Amino acid sequence: MKKKTQLIHGGIVGDEHTGAVSVPIYQVSTYKQDKPGHHRGYEYSRTGNPTRYALEELIKDIEEGSRGFAFGSGMAALTAVMMLFNKGDHILLTDDVYGGSFRLMTKVFNRFGIEATFIDTSNLTNIEKAIKSNTKALFIESPTNPLLKITNIAGAAKIAKSKGLLTLVDNTFSTPYWQNPLTLGADIVLHSATKYIGGHSDVVAGLVVVKDEKLGESIHFIQNSTGGVLGPHDSWLLMRGLKTLGIRMEEHEKNTHQIVEFLTHHKDISKVYYPGLKKHANHEVAKRQSRGFGGMVSFEVESAEKAKKVVQNVKYFTLAESLGAVESLISIPALMTHASIPAVRRKELGISDGLIRISVGLEDAEDLINDLNHSLNY
Ligand SMILES: *Cc1c(COP(=O)(O)O)cnc(C)c1O
C-alpha cells in the first residue's frame, strides 16, 4: 500500500457494528464485564480505549512499526520513552533538539539520575566519540529546529546498534508521510502530533511507534502505569488529520519550494536554510532518507531590528510558535522558541538574532510570496 492509501485505509477503518465510515468517539472510562475478570478487550480507558487504539493502529501502520501509542502531548510521549531507562543510564541527543526535550532531559530526568549529552549528530564521528560505557540510547532529531540540520539516520542507527544502544528519532518535522525512521534502522519513532499530524492548530498530542513487540510491551506498561494517555476526542481529531496528511504535505512542499526560490534570490537575505537546497549541509542524505523536504524554512536578515520589522508587517503569516498547520506561521527563534537558550550558546548553534523561521501553510503561494516581499521591502 502506498502512503496516501495507507493514511486512509491503514489501522482500523470505520465501525463494524453500524457501518459508520469514521471510527466512533468512545467517550468512556470503563467497560462492562461479562463475568468477573472477563471483558471484551477493554476494561478501563487508561489501559485501552477503542478510539485511541484505532489511532495507535493507524500510526503503527504508517510508521511501519509493530505497535503505536498515543499520549497527551509530544512531551508526554518523550517522557514515556525516557522512562524505559534507569538511574545511572546515559543518553546521547542531537544538540539542537526541540527546546522542551532539552528542558526535560536537563531539568527533570537529570534529577532521577539519567544523564544526557548533547552532540552534533549531523557528523556521525561525533556519535562514536561520545558513547560511554553507560550510554543506552541515541536520540536524533532530523531535520532540526530552526536550522534544519540533517542527521544520517541509517548511519547513526548502525553505530548505535553496534554499541548496543537504542536509536530514538523525533520525526515531527519530516512527518511519517516523508520519512520513516524505523525502516532506516531506528527502534522508536516519536511525534509531536500537535504539528503536521493534527495539522490544524487545534489539538496537542504525542505519538510513539516501536519496531519490536518487546519494546511495545515495555512502552504499554509505562503508558498504563504513568497514565499520560490521549483522550478519545483528540484521538479522533488526529485520525481525521492523518487522512489528509498526504495531500497536505504535498501542498506544503510545493508552496515551500516556490517560497525558497523567492527567498534565495532576495537581496536582503543572506542565508536560507532548507534541506531541499543543493548547498544545504547533508542535502544528499536528506534526499536519500526522506521522500520530501518538508515545509519548514529559516532565513537570515541583517539584524534583529529588520527581523522584527518583517514579522510585524506580514499579513498571511501568523506570528506564533508551533508549526505544521494549514495557516502559515512566522517566528524569530532568538526572541521566541529559543529565547531561553543563552545568547552565547545560540551563537555556537548558529542561531543569529536576524534569523526568521517560517512554517509554510496551505495558502496560495503567490499571496505568501507577495506578503514576504512586501514586508522585506517595508
Ligand atoms: C512541538 C515539538 C515537540 C513537543 O511536542 P508537544 O506536543 O508540544 O508536547 C517535540 N519535538 C518537536 C520537534 C516539536 O516541534
The ligand as a Tripos MOL2 file, in Angstrom:
@<TRIPOS>MOLECULE
LIG
   15    15     1     0     0
SMALL
NO_CHARGES

@<TRIPOS>ATOM
      1 C1          6.4580   20.6690   19.4460 C.3       1 LIG1
      2 C2          7.5470   19.6800   19.4310 C.ar      1 LIG1
      3 C3          7.7240   18.7690   20.4750 C.ar      1 LIG1
      4 C4          6.8410   18.7900   21.7140 C.3       1 LIG1
      5 O1          5.5440   18.4030   21.4370 O.3       1 LIG1
      6 P1          4.2550   18.9450   22.2380 P.3       1 LIG1
      7 O2          3.1400   18.3100   21.5120 O.co2     1 LIG1
      8 O3          4.2850   20.4280   22.1520 O.co2     1 LIG1
      9 O4          4.3960   18.4690   23.6410 O.co2     1 LIG1
     10 C5          8.7300   17.8330   20.3760 C.ar      1 LIG1
     11 N1          9.5540   17.7980   19.3170 N.ar      1 LIG1
     12 C6          9.4320   18.6730   18.2860 C.ar      1 LIG1
     13 C7         10.3780   18.5770   17.1430 C.3       1 LIG1
     14 C8          8.4350   19.6340   18.3130 C.ar      1 LIG1
     15 O5          8.3370   20.5070   17.3030 O.3       1 LIG1
@<TRIPOS>BOND
     1     1     2 1
     2     2     3 ar
     3     2    14 ar
     4     3     4 1
     5     3    10 ar
     6     4     5 1
     7     5     6 1
     8     6     7 2
     9     6     8 1
    10     6     9 1
    11    10    11 ar
    12    11    12 ar
    13    12    13 1
    14    12    14 ar
    15    14    15 1
@<TRIPOS>SUBSTRUCTURE
     1 LIG1         1 GROUP 0 **** ****
